[in-house]
Amino acid sequence: MKLKILGCYAATPRTITNPTSQVLELKNHMFLIDCGEGTQVQLRKHKLKFSRIEHVFISHLHGDHFFGLIGLISTFMLLGRDKDLHIYGPKGIKEAILLLLKLGNAYTSYNLYFHELTSKESEVIFEDNKVRVTTIPLQHRVYTNGYLFEEKIIERPLNMAAILNYDIDKLYYNKIKMGGDICLEDGRIIPNFELTFEPSLPNSYAFCSDTLYTKDILPIIKNVKVLYHESTFLEKEALLAEKTMHATAKQAATIAKLAHVETLILGHYSTRYGDINLFKEEAQEIFDNVLLGDDGVEFEF
């Protein structure tokens, strides 16, 4: 699992910082999460292949989280894209994008699918044989969702030294990988645990963008491997955070601790602060394993 932060600052783009956008690579997927202004420039800067993006997840319809989307869609068209593009986001995103395309007489040459979200309950919105994506209902000034990306149970690694002790045809290897026992010709049953190793725990990533501090998300993100949680303010601005429906670094760390996550990544910093290390220091008073998101930073788990 690899995460590339393209932008993680709040409100407005600046010459030295970018609004929210990130790329998650998981099981051969490249998911684009939020698409603030400048996203396509950041994609080029960090040499990420546009063509690998087939699914875009927008948390909410504030500009610093989706104003870069129409530009990216247009660039895909200019590059001769023919792959389908799926966009997941709040109801209204289809109307906003199609209106701009209509006014510019610039309809896409590829299929554009919108999956508009309205539910205030968590729901599965994408699933294949490797990955599942579930919404995380958040509390912000407009309808907002975070997203939980989960790797499905992975195959069990073969213990070839053990397998070669028996006359097992290679045709059965896939069955063994999937946890099946093997019946030999003499009738003996070889249990799967003798033929395989325990798989590593599946990867999981929870993206929690703009949100008021809320424990309602805990059952959804419990035991997640990596949590990205907004930390717009420091605790001394807790009242401002509540008023604007954002969270502090301390509150993000509290959520991480209560949810028993492995790693917390902070982001969506207000540009009022000159040193983002202050966010890490505050969070680590509550939760030890804290990483700082920043433009261009890449994490691999």
ZALUMLUM-465862 format. One record per residue (C-alpha): x, y, z; residue in one letter. Coordinates in Angstrom, 3 decimals, padded with zeros to 6 digits. Layout:
N
{X:X | Y:Y | Z:Z | code:A} $
...
This chain:
301
{X:000.000 | Y:000.000 | Z:000.000 | code:M} $
{X:001.444 | Y:003.320 | Z:-001.082 | code:K} $
{X:000.111 | Y:006.814 | Z:-000.379 | code:L} $
{X:001.257 | Y:009.933 | Z:-002.223 | code:K} $
{X:000.164 | Y:013.257 | Z:-000.747 | code:I} $
{X:-000.292 | Y:015.781 | Z:-003.573 | code:L} $
{X:-001.727 | Y:018.486 | Z:-001.338 | code:G} $
{X:-002.873 | Y:018.651 | Z:002.275 | code:C} $
{X:-003.451 | Y:022.263 | Z:003.249 | code:Y} $
{X:-006.761 | Y:023.946 | Z:004.012 | code:A} $
{X:-008.754 | Y:026.565 | Z:002.146 | code:A} $
{X:-006.709 | Y:028.146 | Z:-000.636 | code:T} $
{X:-003.776 | Y:027.108 | Z:-002.846 | code:P} $
{X:-000.542 | Y:029.027 | Z:-002.367 | code:R} $
{X:002.777 | Y:029.086 | Z:-004.192 | code:T} $
{X:004.240 | Y:026.817 | Z:-001.523 | code:I} $
{X:001.235 | Y:024.657 | Z:-000.541 | code:T} $
{X:-001.609 | Y:022.844 | Z:-002.292 | code:N} $
{X:-005.178 | Y:022.000 | Z:-001.246 | code:P} $
{X:-006.305 | Y:018.455 | Z:-000.592 | code:T} $
{X:-005.528 | Y:015.680 | Z:-003.039 | code:S} $
{X:-003.816 | Y:012.325 | Z:-002.702 | code:Q} $
{X:-003.230 | Y:009.087 | Z:-004.568 | code:V} $
{X:-003.603 | Y:005.686 | Z:-002.929 | code:L} $
{X:-002.072 | Y:002.663 | Z:-004.640 | code:E} $
{X:-003.589 | Y:-000.591 | Z:-003.445 | code:L} $
{X:-003.727 | Y:-003.964 | Z:-005.228 | code:K} $
{X:-002.904 | Y:-002.529 | Z:-008.675 | code:N} $
{X:-005.472 | Y:000.257 | Z:-008.270 | code:H} $
{X:-004.509 | Y:003.923 | Z:-008.290 | code:M} $
{X:-007.289 | Y:005.755 | Z:-006.455 | code:F} $
{X:-007.437 | Y:009.568 | Z:-006.572 | code:L} $
{X:-008.869 | Y:010.949 | Z:-003.333 | code:I} $
{X:-010.114 | Y:014.542 | Z:-003.533 | code:D} $
{X:-008.970 | Y:016.846 | Z:-006.291 | code:C} $
{X:-008.220 | Y:020.392 | Z:-005.187 | code:G} $
{X:-006.828 | Y:023.029 | Z:-007.533 | code:E} $
{X:-003.466 | Y:022.103 | Z:-008.979 | code:G} $
{X:-003.938 | Y:018.347 | Z:-008.703 | code:T} $
{X:-002.988 | Y:017.633 | Z:-012.305 | code:Q} $
{X:000.138 | Y:019.784 | Z:-011.949 | code:V} $
{X:001.117 | Y:017.761 | Z:-008.891 | code:Q} $
{X:000.447 | Y:014.515 | Z:-010.759 | code:L} $
{X:002.856 | Y:015.637 | Z:-013.484 | code:R} $
{X:005.416 | Y:016.930 | Z:-011.022 | code:K} $
{X:005.557 | Y:013.583 | Z:-009.236 | code:H} $
{X:005.449 | Y:011.560 | Z:-012.467 | code:K} $
{X:002.224 | Y:009.693 | Z:-011.695 | code:L} $
{X:000.556 | Y:008.157 | Z:-014.732 | code:K} $
{X:-002.771 | Y:009.808 | Z:-015.521 | code:F} $
{X:-003.992 | Y:006.709 | Z:-017.335 | code:S} $
{X:-003.867 | Y:004.582 | Z:-014.180 | code:R} $
{X:-006.543 | Y:006.702 | Z:-012.491 | code:I} $
{X:-009.921 | Y:005.055 | Z:-013.048 | code:E} $
{X:-011.691 | Y:005.942 | Z:-009.785 | code:H} $
{X:-011.919 | Y:009.394 | Z:-008.165 | code:V} $
{X:-013.372 | Y:009.859 | Z:-004.677 | code:F} $
{X:-014.535 | Y:013.357 | Z:-003.692 | code:I} $
{X:-015.303 | Y:013.924 | Z:-000.020 | code:S} $
{X:-017.441 | Y:017.060 | Z:-000.325 | code:H} $
{X:-018.208 | Y:020.002 | Z:-002.567 | code:L} $
{X:-015.994 | Y:022.669 | Z:-001.038 | code:H} $
{X:-013.635 | Y:024.106 | Z:-003.614 | code:G} $
{X:-010.395 | Y:023.085 | Z:-001.968 | code:D} $
{X:-011.467 | Y:019.462 | Z:-002.393 | code:H} $
{X:-012.822 | Y:019.323 | Z:-005.950 | code:F} $
{X:-012.102 | Y:022.463 | Z:-008.024 | code:F} $
{X:-009.258 | Y:020.631 | Z:-009.775 | code:G} $
{X:-011.550 | Y:017.906 | Z:-011.096 | code:L} $
{X:-012.928 | Y:019.671 | Z:-014.178 | code:I} $
{X:-009.407 | Y:020.527 | Z:-015.316 | code:G} $
{X:-008.265 | Y:016.952 | Z:-014.861 | code:L} $
{X:-011.275 | Y:015.613 | Z:-016.778 | code:I} $
{X:-010.531 | Y:018.035 | Z:-019.630 | code:S} $
{X:-006.868 | Y:017.072 | Z:-019.704 | code:T} $
{X:-007.801 | Y:013.393 | Z:-019.877 | code:F} $
{X:-009.820 | Y:014.259 | Z:-022.989 | code:M} $
{X:-006.958 | Y:016.204 | Z:-024.585 | code:L} $
{X:-004.637 | Y:013.268 | Z:-023.953 | code:L} $
{X:-006.957 | Y:011.003 | Z:-025.938 | code:G} $
{X:-008.149 | Y:008.948 | Z:-023.001 | code:R} $
{X:-010.450 | Y:006.051 | Z:-023.852 | code:D} $
{X:-010.701 | Y:004.372 | Z:-020.429 | code:K} $
{X:-013.837 | Y:004.775 | Z:-018.341 | code:D} $
{X:-013.604 | Y:007.190 | Z:-015.412 | code:L} $
{X:-015.731 | Y:006.669 | Z:-012.283 | code:H} $
{X:-016.377 | Y:009.598 | Z:-009.949 | code:I} $
{X:-017.803 | Y:009.096 | Z:-006.459 | code:Y} $
{X:-019.028 | Y:012.107 | Z:-004.543 | code:G} $
{X:-021.970 | Y:014.023 | Z:-003.082 | code:P} $
{X:-025.139 | Y:014.578 | Z:-005.064 | code:K} $
{X:-024.591 | Y:017.673 | Z:-007.201 | code:G} $
{X:-021.137 | Y:016.783 | Z:-008.478 | code:I} $
{X:-022.564 | Y:015.454 | Z:-011.740 | code:K} $
{X:-024.522 | Y:018.653 | Z:-012.358 | code:E} $
{X:-021.477 | Y:020.825 | Z:-011.610 | code:A} $
{X:-019.098 | Y:018.946 | Z:-013.918 | code:I} $
{X:-021.526 | Y:018.419 | Z:-016.799 | code:L} $
{X:-022.566 | Y:022.087 | Z:-016.780 | code:L} $
{X:-018.970 | Y:023.226 | Z:-017.250 | code:L} $
{X:-018.403 | Y:020.667 | Z:-020.000 | code:L} $
{X:-021.627 | Y:021.777 | Z:-021.698 | code:K} $
{X:-020.756 | Y:025.477 | Z:-021.554 | code:L} $
{X:-017.353 | Y:024.743 | Z:-023.028 | code:G} $
{X:-018.768 | Y:022.378 | Z:-025.646 | code:N} $
{X:-016.156 | Y:019.908 | Z:-024.435 | code:A} $
{X:-017.800 | Y:016.570 | Z:-023.831 | code:Y} $
{X:-015.452 | Y:013.725 | Z:-023.043 | code:T} $
{X:-014.377 | Y:011.141 | Z:-025.573 | code:S} $
{X:-014.442 | Y:008.512 | Z:-022.831 | code:Y} $
{X:-017.230 | Y:007.196 | Z:-020.612 | code:N} $
{X:-017.742 | Y:009.294 | Z:-017.495 | code:L} $
{X:-019.698 | Y:007.618 | Z:-014.717 | code:Y} $
{X:-020.956 | Y:009.520 | Z:-011.678 | code:F} $
{X:-021.827 | Y:007.687 | Z:-008.461 | code:H} $
{X:-023.629 | Y:010.331 | Z:-006.421 | code:E} $
{X:-023.890 | Y:009.789 | Z:-002.678 | code:L} $
{X:-026.720 | Y:010.858 | Z:-000.396 | code:T} $
{X:-026.784 | Y:008.310 | Z:002.427 | code:S} $
{X:-025.857 | Y:009.397 | Z:005.922 | code:K} $
{X:-025.107 | Y:005.775 | Z:006.788 | code:E} $
{X:-021.904 | Y:003.968 | Z:005.880 | code:S} $
{X:-022.214 | Y:002.026 | Z:002.617 | code:E} $
{X:-020.042 | Y:000.035 | Z:000.221 | code:V} $
{X:-019.622 | Y:002.043 | Z:-002.984 | code:I} $
{X:-016.944 | Y:000.063 | Z:-004.834 | code:F} $
{X:-015.886 | Y:-003.557 | Z:-004.682 | code:E} $
{X:-013.969 | Y:-006.032 | Z:-006.792 | code:D} $
{X:-012.179 | Y:-009.277 | Z:-005.954 | code:N} $
{X:-009.276 | Y:-007.432 | Z:-004.297 | code:K} $
{X:-010.513 | Y:-004.184 | Z:-002.727 | code:V} $
{X:-013.594 | Y:-002.790 | Z:-000.996 | code:R} $
{X:-014.358 | Y:000.935 | Z:-000.552 | code:V} $
{X:-016.828 | Y:002.074 | Z:002.104 | code:T} $
{X:-018.043 | Y:005.557 | Z:002.995 | code:T} $
{X:-017.309 | Y:007.135 | Z:006.383 | code:I} $
{X:-020.075 | Y:009.681 | Z:007.134 | code:P} $
{X:-018.489 | Y:012.839 | Z:008.546 | code:L} $
{X:-019.847 | Y:016.001 | Z:010.165 | code:Q} $
{X:-019.035 | Y:019.184 | Z:008.279 | code:H} $
{X:-020.844 | Y:022.285 | Z:007.044 | code:R} $
{X:-021.997 | Y:020.431 | Z:003.925 | code:V} $
{X:-022.687 | Y:016.748 | Z:003.244 | code:Y} $
{X:-019.316 | Y:014.998 | Z:003.567 | code:T} $
{X:-017.923 | Y:011.485 | Z:003.441 | code:N} $
{X:-014.567 | Y:010.026 | Z:004.239 | code:G} $
{X:-013.571 | Y:006.753 | Z:002.587 | code:Y} $
{X:-012.323 | Y:003.429 | Z:003.933 | code:L} $
{X:-010.199 | Y:001.398 | Z:001.513 | code:F} $
{X:-009.773 | Y:-002.252 | Z:002.494 | code:E} $
{X:-007.725 | Y:-004.986 | Z:000.926 | code:E} $
{X:-009.689 | Y:-008.211 | Z:000.937 | code:K} $
{X:-008.347 | Y:-011.367 | Z:002.569 | code:I} $
{X:-005.252 | Y:-012.213 | Z:000.630 | code:I} $
{X:-004.020 | Y:-015.620 | Z:-000.518 | code:E} $
{X:-002.074 | Y:-017.813 | Z:001.871 | code:R} $
{X:001.604 | Y:-018.150 | Z:000.874 | code:P} $
{X:002.514 | Y:-021.689 | Z:-000.196 | code:L} $
{X:004.923 | Y:-023.675 | Z:001.970 | code:N} $
{X:006.673 | Y:-025.388 | Z:-000.932 | code:M} $
{X:008.946 | Y:-027.436 | Z:001.328 | code:A} $
{X:005.863 | Y:-029.011 | Z:002.895 | code:A} $
{X:003.954 | Y:-029.387 | Z:-000.387 | code:I} $
{X:006.803 | Y:-031.264 | Z:-002.043 | code:L} $
{X:006.604 | Y:-033.891 | Z:000.690 | code:N} $
{X:003.363 | Y:-035.045 | Z:-000.928 | code:Y} $
{X:002.318 | Y:-035.992 | Z:-004.458 | code:D} $
{X:000.179 | Y:-032.879 | Z:-005.047 | code:I} $
{X:-000.511 | Y:-031.747 | Z:-008.604 | code:D} $
{X:000.195 | Y:-028.071 | Z:-009.369 | code:K} $
{X:-003.432 | Y:-027.752 | Z:-010.439 | code:L} $
{X:-004.344 | Y:-027.736 | Z:-006.738 | code:Y} $
{X:-001.983 | Y:-024.931 | Z:-005.772 | code:Y} $
{X:-004.614 | Y:-022.241 | Z:-006.225 | code:N} $
{X:-007.034 | Y:-024.179 | Z:-004.027 | code:K} $
{X:-004.342 | Y:-024.381 | Z:-001.356 | code:I} $
{X:-003.659 | Y:-020.640 | Z:-001.613 | code:K} $
{X:-007.337 | Y:-020.000 | Z:-001.014 | code:M} $
{X:-007.283 | Y:-022.049 | Z:002.205 | code:G} $
{X:-008.457 | Y:-025.435 | Z:000.967 | code:G} $
{X:-007.402 | Y:-028.772 | Z:002.445 | code:D} $
{X:-006.063 | Y:-031.457 | Z:000.113 | code:I} $
{X:-007.252 | Y:-035.053 | Z:-000.175 | code:C} $
{X:-004.496 | Y:-037.389 | Z:-001.395 | code:L} $
{X:-005.145 | Y:-040.440 | Z:-003.566 | code:E} $
{X:-004.725 | Y:-042.739 | Z:-000.552 | code:D} $
{X:-007.528 | Y:-040.882 | Z:001.221 | code:G} $
{X:-005.415 | Y:-038.889 | Z:003.643 | code:R} $
{X:-006.548 | Y:-035.301 | Z:004.279 | code:I} $
{X:-003.729 | Y:-032.784 | Z:004.509 | code:I} $
{X:-004.962 | Y:-029.693 | Z:006.400 | code:P} $
{X:-004.231 | Y:-026.360 | Z:004.814 | code:N} $
{X:-002.182 | Y:-025.039 | Z:007.713 | code:F} $
{X:000.436 | Y:-027.708 | Z:007.011 | code:E} $
{X:000.825 | Y:-026.550 | Z:003.408 | code:L} $
{X:000.776 | Y:-022.768 | Z:003.788 | code:T} $
{X:002.063 | Y:-019.909 | Z:005.870 | code:F} $
{X:-000.117 | Y:-017.357 | Z:007.636 | code:E} $
{X:-000.795 | Y:-014.397 | Z:005.317 | code:P} $
{X:000.101 | Y:-010.883 | Z:006.379 | code:S} $
{X:-002.767 | Y:-008.786 | Z:007.677 | code:L} $
{X:-004.732 | Y:-007.043 | Z:004.899 | code:P} $
{X:-003.929 | Y:-003.385 | Z:004.325 | code:N} $
{X:-006.548 | Y:-000.761 | Z:005.125 | code:S} $
{X:-006.624 | Y:003.015 | Z:004.806 | code:Y} $
{X:-009.188 | Y:005.456 | Z:006.174 | code:A} $
{X:-009.389 | Y:008.969 | Z:004.719 | code:F} $
{X:-011.220 | Y:011.398 | Z:006.991 | code:C} $
{X:-011.310 | Y:014.844 | Z:005.447 | code:S} $
{X:-013.038 | Y:017.930 | Z:006.830 | code:D} $
{X:-015.009 | Y:016.965 | Z:009.918 | code:T} $
{X:-016.009 | Y:017.997 | Z:013.374 | code:L} $
{X:-014.569 | Y:015.745 | Z:016.078 | code:Y} $
{X:-016.981 | Y:012.824 | Z:016.235 | code:T} $
{X:-016.821 | Y:009.387 | Z:017.831 | code:K} $
{X:-019.515 | Y:008.167 | Z:015.448 | code:D} $
{X:-016.819 | Y:007.069 | Z:012.992 | code:I} $
{X:-015.070 | Y:004.767 | Z:015.473 | code:L} $
{X:-016.940 | Y:001.529 | Z:014.604 | code:P} $
{X:-016.125 | Y:002.041 | Z:010.904 | code:I} $
{X:-012.402 | Y:002.743 | Z:011.288 | code:I} $
{X:-011.679 | Y:000.420 | Z:014.218 | code:K} $
{X:-008.281 | Y:-001.309 | Z:013.884 | code:N} $
{X:-007.551 | Y:000.308 | Z:010.529 | code:V} $
{X:-003.901 | Y:000.140 | Z:009.557 | code:K} $
{X:-003.524 | Y:003.788 | Z:008.497 | code:V} $
{X:-005.792 | Y:006.711 | Z:009.325 | code:L} $
{X:-005.554 | Y:010.103 | Z:007.636 | code:Y} $
{X:-007.485 | Y:012.555 | Z:009.775 | code:H} $
{X:-007.796 | Y:016.267 | Z:009.233 | code:E} $
{X:-006.132 | Y:018.494 | Z:011.814 | code:S} $
{X:-006.922 | Y:021.987 | Z:010.623 | code:T} $
{X:-006.199 | Y:023.631 | Z:013.968 | code:F} $
{X:-004.172 | Y:023.249 | Z:017.134 | code:L} $
{X:-006.025 | Y:022.764 | Z:020.396 | code:E} $
{X:-005.711 | Y:026.420 | Z:021.387 | code:K} $
{X:-008.127 | Y:027.135 | Z:018.500 | code:E} $
{X:-010.558 | Y:024.378 | Z:019.549 | code:A} $
{X:-013.493 | Y:026.802 | Z:019.671 | code:L} $
{X:-012.751 | Y:027.948 | Z:016.125 | code:L} $
{X:-012.493 | Y:024.319 | Z:015.043 | code:A} $
{X:-015.930 | Y:023.638 | Z:016.495 | code:E} $
{X:-017.405 | Y:026.752 | Z:014.898 | code:K} $
{X:-016.083 | Y:025.884 | Z:011.431 | code:T} $
{X:-016.718 | Y:022.135 | Z:011.930 | code:M} $
{X:-013.103 | Y:021.083 | Z:011.743 | code:H} $
{X:-010.821 | Y:019.128 | Z:014.091 | code:A} $
{X:-007.637 | Y:019.784 | Z:016.032 | code:T} $
{X:-004.470 | Y:017.691 | Z:016.055 | code:A} $
{X:-005.295 | Y:016.563 | Z:019.591 | code:K} $
{X:-008.773 | Y:015.472 | Z:018.524 | code:Q} $
{X:-007.382 | Y:013.563 | Z:015.526 | code:A} $
{X:-004.984 | Y:011.753 | Z:017.855 | code:A} $
{X:-007.809 | Y:010.951 | Z:020.250 | code:T} $
{X:-009.783 | Y:009.338 | Z:017.419 | code:I} $
{X:-006.705 | Y:007.328 | Z:016.407 | code:A} $
{X:-006.218 | Y:006.104 | Z:019.978 | code:K} $
{X:-009.870 | Y:005.185 | Z:020.511 | code:L} $
{X:-010.015 | Y:003.363 | Z:017.163 | code:A} $
{X:-006.804 | Y:001.417 | Z:017.890 | code:H} $
{X:-005.289 | Y:002.296 | Z:014.528 | code:V} $
{X:-001.656 | Y:001.515 | Z:013.763 | code:E} $
{X:-000.616 | Y:004.817 | Z:012.192 | code:T} $
{X:-002.084 | Y:008.320 | Z:012.135 | code:L} $
{X:-001.322 | Y:010.778 | Z:009.325 | code:I} $
{X:-002.201 | Y:014.419 | Z:009.932 | code:L} $
{X:-003.163 | Y:016.926 | Z:007.257 | code:G} $
{X:-005.457 | Y:019.760 | Z:006.087 | code:H} $
{X:-003.480 | Y:022.290 | Z:008.081 | code:Y} $
{X:-004.617 | Y:025.882 | Z:008.376 | code:S} $
{X:-002.023 | Y:028.127 | Z:006.787 | code:T} $
{X:-002.112 | Y:030.391 | Z:009.866 | code:R} $
{X:000.607 | Y:028.166 | Z:011.341 | code:Y} $
{X:004.203 | Y:028.556 | Z:010.264 | code:G} $
{X:005.441 | Y:025.183 | Z:011.500 | code:D} $
{X:003.425 | Y:022.004 | Z:010.937 | code:I} $
{X:005.637 | Y:020.135 | Z:013.411 | code:N} $
{X:003.472 | Y:021.739 | Z:016.087 | code:L} $
{X:000.638 | Y:019.471 | Z:014.944 | code:F} $
{X:002.744 | Y:016.346 | Z:015.400 | code:K} $
{X:003.930 | Y:017.446 | Z:018.827 | code:E} $
{X:000.382 | Y:018.045 | Z:019.978 | code:E} $
{X:-000.916 | Y:014.750 | Z:018.573 | code:A} $
{X:001.888 | Y:012.709 | Z:020.112 | code:Q} $
{X:000.782 | Y:013.756 | Z:023.556 | code:E} $
{X:-002.169 | Y:011.422 | Z:022.935 | code:I} $
{X:-001.019 | Y:008.915 | Z:020.284 | code:F} $
{X:002.550 | Y:007.814 | Z:019.580 | code:D} $
{X:002.680 | Y:006.735 | Z:015.937 | code:N} $
{X:002.016 | Y:010.041 | Z:014.160 | code:V} $
{X:003.191 | Y:011.015 | Z:010.682 | code:L} $
{X:002.941 | Y:014.452 | Z:009.097 | code:L} $
{X:001.315 | Y:014.680 | Z:005.717 | code:G} $
{X:002.861 | Y:017.289 | Z:003.451 | code:D} $
{X:002.828 | Y:018.125 | Z:-000.247 | code:D} $
{X:004.871 | Y:015.579 | Z:-002.194 | code:G} $
{X:005.411 | Y:013.197 | Z:000.714 | code:V} $
{X:005.043 | Y:009.472 | Z:-000.008 | code:E} $
{X:004.321 | Y:006.744 | Z:002.520 | code:F} $
{X:004.616 | Y:003.009 | Z:001.909 | code:E} $
{X:003.095 | Y:000.463 | Z:004.269 | code:F} $
